[in-house]
Amino acid sequence: MDICFNNVSLNHPLSLSVPEWIIRSGEHWAVFETHGNVGSLLGDLLCGELKADEGQLQQPHSSIAQVSLAEQQRLLELEQANDDSEFLDRIDFGRTVEQLVSEFSDNPDVIEQLIQELDLLHLRERGFKQLSTGETRRVMLARALASAPKVLVLDEPFVGLDTLHRKMLADYLKDLSLHVQLIIITSREDEVPSWMSHVAMFEKGALKEQLSHTEWREHPIISQLLAQSSQQSEQWLELIRKHQHTAKFADPLVNITDGKVEYVEQKIFSGVNWQINNGEHWQVRGPNGCGKSTLLGMIFGDHPQCYSNDIEIYGIKRGSGETVWDIKQHTGMVSSSLHLQYRVNCNARDVLLSGFFDSIGLYDKPSKKQINAADEWLTLLHMSHLKDCAFKSLEYSQQRLLLIARAIIKQPTILILDEPYQGLDFLGRKLVMNALELIAKENLSQLLYVSHYVEDELDSIHYFVDFVEAGNEKGYRVVITTPELKSQTPASNTNQKEISCQEK
């Protein structure tokens, strides 16, 4: 059965406009988003969770499944709502991977096959809230496939996956396309599979063009968007310079001595010695689940075990009686975890203002100067008309841009960016990446940066923390690379430290 859009539109306050679009049975479509995020809207429409305000949509909704960042948020909210930690003698990490997949199938053979094919075997007893972003993405795909859909809508399916799992997923989807119709929504031009028959190009929520794969590859839109993002990045930099007031601290800014994180049943890592000095921008690299986000959370102070470790930040020793504000007032943070946790329903401007107070939601009265700065950012993000809209009602990409601006708005000494581009459209990703490169180049903030994509690496970052496999031993070890050590191999790197990480 064909899927037919006929003058379909949504306005609430997200906008979607599809004049005429027929997805014929057997066709595989890529949806490329130049500016705006239509993935969750399309998925919810096709799955019957949303109804069009105008027009007609014909679809076999009972056999359509979706995987999206919005679905991931909804599942996390459900797991948090059912948290029974206060009634247990342990932390409730949510339902296990096996339980989550089993929710959509009562066939044990199907469940076992999906767990093995999507590399979830070692995670089957792990609670949902214990998973990394990449691990969670694979669980969401397994849940969708367990329902045996005839059509599968994948919104940014490669987001959060390390290089190995992106390659595995690309091969898996190619095989899957032989018996399941796929609609893949992406903002990365190189993630449009070559075997896709058609490409639908959306801009600001509206379907602009329907192209064959060959026509898509020859389209000039990419070069046009690159030029536009470069110009807008300079505007970001002008605003950052205007409000520059970063405090100065003596070296080291951060010092971790024999850092470790472990639970009763699981050791995440141990033996980490890491020092960050003024003027250094660092990238943390490694596979899904190795502990990158945990390590950054210890620096920011969001991980409870940061107080049981020997950590010194801005000359203040953790656990010495300092307030949370003593550290966080000089540190900005963007992460998938923060995005998932930012579920209070304040408006867009208050999200930006909350960055001055490091709160989720706004509970302090901002100054006139702070309000003016927030309004300037809204103008720069082309979101002034959304300033009174509830955060949860916005597109995922709009939410992520607000959280990035929220981290930058107070001009932090250290800016922690854990997969910052997740959910951004093409223009937003290039814009933020260019802006971060300029911030690093001018040392307006010092970056601690995580991205799984080689093409997202910043030229101004010369310091690296790598989680690498520890040979025949279980887990990973850390390799510290500085410009002085860059010519050395990991085997001869005298700064490398062994880490006992969670098993793969």
N, C-alpha and C positions, 0 to 999 in steps of 0.2 A: 504493500500500500504506500502510495506517495505521500509525502508531507508537503502541504500546500499553505503558504502564507498569502493572504489577499488583503492588502491595505491594513496590516496589523500595526497597532501602535499602543504604547504604554506611556503613562505619565504619572509618576507617584513617588518622589519627584524625579526618579530615574526615567530616562527617556529611551524608547526603542521604537524605531520606525522601519517597517519592512513592507514596501509597496507591493511587490510580487516576487515570490521565490518558491520554486518547486524543487524539492529534493526527492528525486525519483528513486524507487527501490533499487538497491544495488550500487548507487552512487556514493562515493566517499567524498565528503566536503571538508575543506579547511576553512576556518573563519579567521581572517587576519584583522586585528584591531590596530588601527593607526593611532587613534586618539579616542579614548573612552574604553569602558569595560562592559561588554554585552554578554559575557559568558554565563554568569549566573542567571541573568534574565532569560536568555534563550533556553538554558537548561530547565529552569522552573516552568517556563511556558510549555515546552515540549513534554515535560513530565506531568503537566496538569496541576502544578502547585500554584501557578499564577494564571489569571484570566486576562485576555487582552481587553483594553478599554474600548478599542474600536477595531473593526475588521473581523476577518474570519481566519481561523487556523484549524486545518484538518490534520490530525495525526493519530497514529495508533498508540496513544499515551500509555496504555497498559503494558506495553512491551518496550518502553524506552527507559533507560537508566542514565544517570549522570554522575560525573565525578568533578567536583569543583571546590574551590577554596571556601565558598559560602557554605556548601554542604559540610565541609570539615568543621567550620565554626559552629554550625548547628549541632553537630554530634558532640563537640566538646562541651557546649552549653548543657546538653542533656546529661552528659557524664558528670558534670559539676553539680547539676541539680540533684542527681542521685547519689552524691558523695556521702558515704556513711562513716567517715573517719571518726566522728565524735562518738560513735557507738561501738567502735572496734578498738582493739589494742594495737592497731597498726594503721598506716596511711592507706586510704582507699585510692588506688590508682586507676579505678574504673574497670570496666569489663576487659577481659583478655582479648587478644587478637583473634583467637579461635572462636570465642563467644560472639564477637562482632561479626565475623564472617558467617558463622552458623545462623545468625539472625535471618539471613535471606535464603537459606537452603537447608533442607532436612536430609540431604543426600551426603553422607560422610565421604564418599569417594570424590564428589565434586569439591567439597571443602578441602580435603587433603591435597587434591591436585592444584587448586588455586594457591594454597599456602606454600607448596613447593615451587610452583612456577614463578611466583612473585617474590621469592627469596624471603619468606616470612617464617620459615621453619624454626629458626633460632629465637623468634619473637613470639611464638604461639601462646606462651603463658604470660607474656608481658602485658601489663595494663596499658590502656590507651593513653593515659596521661604521662606515661613513662617514655613514650616514643619520640624520636626526633621528627623533624618536619618531613624528611624524605621517607622515613619508615611509615609515617602516618599516611602519606600519599599512596603508598603501595597497599595499605590496608583499605583505603577508600575504594581503590580500583577492584580489589578482591571482593568487597561487599557488593559493588555494582554488578560484577560479573556473576556472582552467586545467584542473582535473580534471573539468570538466563535471558538477558535482553536481546531483542532483535536489532535495536538501534542503541548505540552508546554515545553519549555526548561527553566529551572530555575537555574541560576548561583548564588550560595551562597544565597538561598532564606531566610535563617534565620539571616543573618548578619544585625546588627543594631537593632534587635527586643529585647525587654525586655523578661523576663522569661514567663510572662503571654501570650504575643503574640506569642512566639515561640511554646508554647503548643497549642494555638488556631490554628496556621498555620499547625502544624503537623497533627492535627485532620482534618483540612479542606482539606489538600492535600490527606489524605487517602480516604476521601469521593469523592474528585474530581477524583481520579484514577479510579473510577468505570465507568467514561464516557469520560475521557480525557487521552491520553497517555502522560506519564511524563518522562522527562529526567532531573534528578536532579544532578547538579554539585556541589561538596562540598570538602572542605579540612579538615573537622572535621569528624572523624570516627563515632562518636555517632550520626551524623545527616544523616546517611544512613538509611532510613526507613526499618523496618523489612519486609515490604510487597513488597519491590523492588525485582524483579525477578533476575536481573543480575547486576554485577558491572564491569565497564571498568576502569582499572587502568592506568593512564597516568603519565609519568615522563619526565620532560623537553620537553613537547610538543609532545611526542611520545606515542602512544598506546602500552603498554607493555603486558598487560594480560586482558583476558576476563574471568570472574569468575561467578559462581553461588553465591547467597548470603551466603550460608553455607561455600563455599570455601573462600570467602572474610573474614568471621569472624575468620577463622583459619589461615589466612595468617600472616607470621612473620614480614611483612614490618613495622608495627607500632613500635615494639621494636627496630628495626634497625635504624629507623629514629630518635627515641628518643636519642639513643647513639650518633648519628652523630650530632644532634643539641647541645647536651651538650658540645661536643668537640669544635664546632665552636663558641659557646658563650664565652668560655675562650679566644679565639682569639680576639673577640670583646673587651673584658675587657682589654686585653694587650694593644690594640691600644688606648683605652680611657685613661688608666693610663699614657701612653706615652706622651699624649698631655694635661695632667691635669693642669689647671690653673684657677680654679674656684675662683672668688672673695669672700671675707668674709664680711658678714654684721651682724649688731647687731639685736637682736630680737626686734620686730617681723619682719620676712621677708615680710609678707603680713598681713594687718589689714583692714577688711571691717566692717564699722559701719553702722547699719541700712540700709543695701544694698537693693536696689529695682530696678526693671526694669518694666516699664509700657508704654503702648501706649494709644492713645485716646480711642480705642475700646477694649483694652485688657490689663489686668495686668498679668505679667508673675510671679513675686514674689516680696515680700517686707519683711522687718524686719529681714534681714540676718546679723548676727554678727559672724564673723569668723576670727580667728587669726592663722597664721602659723608661727611656730618658727623653728630655726635651728635644723636639725636632724630629722624632722618629715616628714614622707611620708604619703600622704592622698589618699584615694579612695572616689570618689563621686558616689553614687548609687541612682537609682530611675527609675521609668517607663518612657517609651517614652513620650516626650513632656512636662516633668515636669520642665525643665529649667537648666539641668546639663551643657549643652554646653554654654548656655548663661552666667551662673555663671563663668565658666572658661574663656570665652571671655572677661568678665569684668576685670579679673586679667591680661590677656595678653594684653589688650588694643585694641582688634579688635571690641569690641562692642561700638557703639557711646555713650551709656549712662554711660560708665565708668567714664566720666568726670563730670557727674551730680551727682555722688555718692561720699561718704566719703571713699576713698580708699587710703591707704598708702602702697607703695611697695618699698622695699630696702631703707626705710627711706625717700622716696620721696612721697609727697602728689600729687595725680592725679590732673591735672589742675593748678599746681602751676608754670607753665612756663617751665616745663621739656620737652625735646624732646622725640619723640617716641623711639629713640635709647637709651636714658638713662635707659629705662626699658627693652626693648627687647634685648639689648646686653647681658643680664644676664638670659634670658628666652628662652627656646626652646619649640616648639609647633608642635604637630601632631594631625590632626583632619580630619574628613570626609569633613568638610567645607573647610579647607585649600586645601585638595586634589581636590575638585571640582573647587576651584578658581584658582588652579595652571595650567592655560591653555596656558601660553606663551610657545612658541615652542623652548626653549633653549635646549641645549644638556644635557646629563646625568651628565657630570662633572660640568657644570655650575649650575645645580640644587643643587649639594652639596656645591659648593662655595657660592651660594646665602645665605646659612645658616649663614655665617659669617657677612652678611650685612642685614639680615632679610628682603630680598626683594623677590618678585615673579619674577624671572628672574634675570640675573646678569647685573648690570649697573656700578659697580665699578671695578677697576683693582685690582685683588687679588695679594697678595705677593707670592713669591716663596714658602715660608713655607706653606701657605694656599693651594697652588696648590698641593704640595707634600702630604699634609694631605688628600685632596680629592682623589688623586690617590691611597693612601693606603686604603681608604674606598672602592673604586671601586674594588680593588683587593680582599678585604675581602668579598665583596658582590658577587664575581665572575661575575662582570660586566665590567671589563676593556675593553673587546672587544666592549662594547656598549657606551663607553665614548663620542663618537661623534654623537650618535643617538639622534634624537629629542625625548624629554620627552613624547610627545603625541603619539609617534609611539610604545612605549614600552607596555608590558603587564601590566595590572593593578597592579599585585603583585610586579613587578619590580618598578613601579612608587611609590608604598607605601614604599618599602624598602629604596628607595632613599630619600623620605621625612622623614623617621625615622632617617636615617643617617644625613640628613640635620639639624635636630633638635639637634642631639647629638654632631655634629662635633665641635662646639665652646665651649663644656664643660659648659653648662649653670648651674647656681645656681639652678634654678627651671626648671624641664622638665615636660611640660603639655602633657598628652597622652590621648586623647579623642577617645576611640575605635581604638587603634593603629593597631590592627590585621586585620582590615577590608580588605578583598581581598587577604590576604596572603595565600600561600599554606601551607600545613601541616608543612613542614620543616621550612619555614620562620617564622610561628607563634611560634613554639616551640623555635626556635633560639632567636627571639626577646624577648619572655617571660623570657627565662633563662638569657639573657643579662640584662634585666631590674631588675630582682631579684638580680643579682650580683652588679649592679649599686647602688641599694638601700642598700644592705647589707654593702657595703664599703662607702656609703654616697658620691659617686662621683658626684651625682646630687640629688636634692630632687624631688620626684615624686608627681604629681597631676594626678590621674589615674582614667579613666572611662572604665569599661567593664561590659557588661550585663551577662557574663558567670561566674558562681561560680567557675568553674574549672580554670579560668584565674586569680583568685585572687593570689596575691603575698604574700609569708610568711613574708616578711619584712615590710609590710604595717600594721600599728596598729592604724591608725587614720582614721575616717570615717565621711563623710557627707552623710546622708540619707534623700532623699525626700520620705516621707511616707504620706499615705492618712490621711486627717484630720477628720476622723470619719464622723459625720453628716454634717460637714461643707464642702463647696466647695473647691476644690484644695488640696494642700499638706502642710505639715509642715516639717521643717528641724530638724533633730536630729543629734547633734554633739556627736561623741563617741571617747573618748581618752582611752589609757590604764587604766587610773585611774577610768574612768567611765564605763569600759567594763562590769562589773558585774551588772550594773544597767539596768533596763528595760527602754524602751522608755518613759513609763508613769512617771517614777521617775527621768529621766535624767534632771538635772537642767540646762544643756546647750542647751536644745532644744529650737528652735525658730519657731514661727508660720510663715508660708509662704502662701500668697494668690497666687496660681499658676493658669495658664490657666486651664480651666475646661477640664475634660477628655471627 
